[in-house]
């Protein structure tokens, strides 16, 4: 969870840097170049902390999940190696050119370096998502004599139908984060009365990106990913939606608290039959509830899964509303003086981080009790010689180290924002 606070901004910013450089190249407006340099510095800080917090996750496969590594290393090792060998090196190498090679490269070359950074970032994201997608929906594998699995079809692994929609949803959600961060800094500058030209650029690009990405997060990417869950993990879908009764014409639960003792939603606010229509385009479609599945096949923490999913969806709905209002005021040319809207944009930037975190919690809690859905349980995959005490000790160590890293990161980013783009 801590690690993903950083890649979501770098992946989203990678696209917006390309947009800023493209506009600068087409218009010759140096303010867009200055904006790209400013966000390139913040991208680099974010990227560095993402690398620092990501590397321990690779080692965890061997230290904490040795049995799982022995079981599935022949599959997930392929995509993890490609992420490190191709995508990460591409992204980091061209990031150096983007940050320090502008004079040597010239305008077109510098623009192409931003495209390379974008491609490396998004390729890296795809290989990681493809790894997770195989754990959610295992395809293209064969078992061998010792019981482990290996890749049977390389392209089948990479083009896992689960991965395609999961990747699209993940990357568009990253653009939501970057768009709101861009808009928040622009709103802050306008409220403070400084860097006016750059602030207007941040708001134009950020709000436009927010409108497009927040709508795409809902349809088609979010809608299609939920259909993936319904088709391949029906027990997870029932828990996400808070369905405790199998029936035709299933309602959509908007609010309520799951009561696991009575197997029902307390204080429900729901829309009759809407869930059946949204998932099957039929008001009378049958959808099974949680009791229809054996207890050992249900998610292990249904309330947390339910709340995570509803937080993600609820925040996503709020993002659409904020983005559309911001887009309307931007189109009217009145956003620059709408201080109430600038305040909303400024204080809303943490919420895409919360929504992305809740989304990944939904995916990972929903997969439990499986490490590889339907094939390999979480209880089978951990390292047998690593005690709970060892795990707790190292967890506390990482908490302390990540706290220090987080404080340093915030200090550097706040200092860069206070300096502003004009001093680049």
Beta strands, then each sheet from edge to edge (+ up, - down):
strand 1: 141-143
strand 2: 149-151
strand 3: 247-248
strand 4: 252-259
strand 5: 264-271
strand 6: 286-287
strand 7: 370-372
strand 8: 376-377
sheet 1: 1+ 2-
sheet 2: 3+ 6-
sheet 3: 4+ 5-
sheet 4: 7+ 8-
end
